[in-house]
Amino acid sequence: MKHHLKIYREIMFVFLKLGLFAFGGPAAHIAMMEDELVTKRKWVTKEKFVDMLGFTNLIPGPNSTEMAILMGHARGGKKGLFVAGISFILPAMLIVLGFAIIYKSYGNVLYVASIFDAIKPVILAIVIQALFRLTKTTLSTFEAIVLFLIVLGLSILGVSEIPLLFGAAAVMYLYKRVQEKTIAVVLEPISLVTLFLIFLKIGSVLYGSGYVLLAFLRTEFVTNLGLLSNSQLIDAVAVGQFTPGPVFTTATFIGYLLADLPGAILATIGIFAPAFLIIWLLHPLIDKMRASKHVKHLLDGVNAAAIALMAAVTIELGIATLTSVLFGVIFALSAFLLIKFKINATYLILGGAVIGLIKFFISIN
């Protein structure tokens, strides 16, 4: 019993820390998990981690939260699954809830852009380091490299994630089979039940990035129900983007705007509950997929595509982030310290936050 409690405490501590410092969106979250849980703590092998990543890309829901849930299960079984997921979500939920209270009370979000702008170059360095390590595992064959480059190019050109993932799986499968020479602020009230069911539906069917989430939310709350303005919706998604942890905590913000604290809690539970349920039911399939020769070929294609999509996001993040000499210096220094001295990423993020705060105070004086 004591051994199990020690494991659960470890899972809780790790994911509370990741939930508090995991800025930068799913690619950054996954990069930090790879560094903390694969490279440092050895919870799973790199091959298993990449298989998990490929699996999360095939099911709806928030990828990084699903990775947290899977890693919790790998370390602590079914109880570890819930400990990891809740611990990863909770810090982000509380931070977003704080911003929602300020927003609803004063009409705007506390200005922290300077701090988060300085954190982004650090995140970029973390993602690139993880991407480099994962490509060595995933891109071990010529066909995987070719598929990676094709998916990367198509993603940069704007092709959406789901066709690329399933297309890559089909291409890799057909190639392998041929190779083997075989064939085969609120204007109107909304009930808590309705609010919960809307976010439960979104969490059950949503694939893709925060931009896809924005489209779903706009359809439900701006177009269909008329409960939010476009400006309020953009503010909600912005808070979810620049705070640490899962972007899906945008639901916390909107839930609070529409129905105060009960709305925030129910919206958060609604949008994340499907991820817990899907992983709980389907996690045994991951090992079975790798054991099957036919499914293995599909998974190899999905993994190559998943790494390519992560690389495409990294390129976009780099273009949006490295907009000044200062940010370039922060990125280069972070990359150097990560690669050369293996500095803990948390310290680098805190350092970036301090630089951003200093920059902000200099700009207003």
Helices and strands as residue ranges (DSSP letters): H 2-21, H 26-33, I 34-40, H 46-58, H 63-106, H 113-138, H 142-156, H 161-179, H 192-205, H 210-217, I 218-224, H 230-242, G 247-249, H 250-282, H 284-291, H 293-321, H 325-341, H 345-364
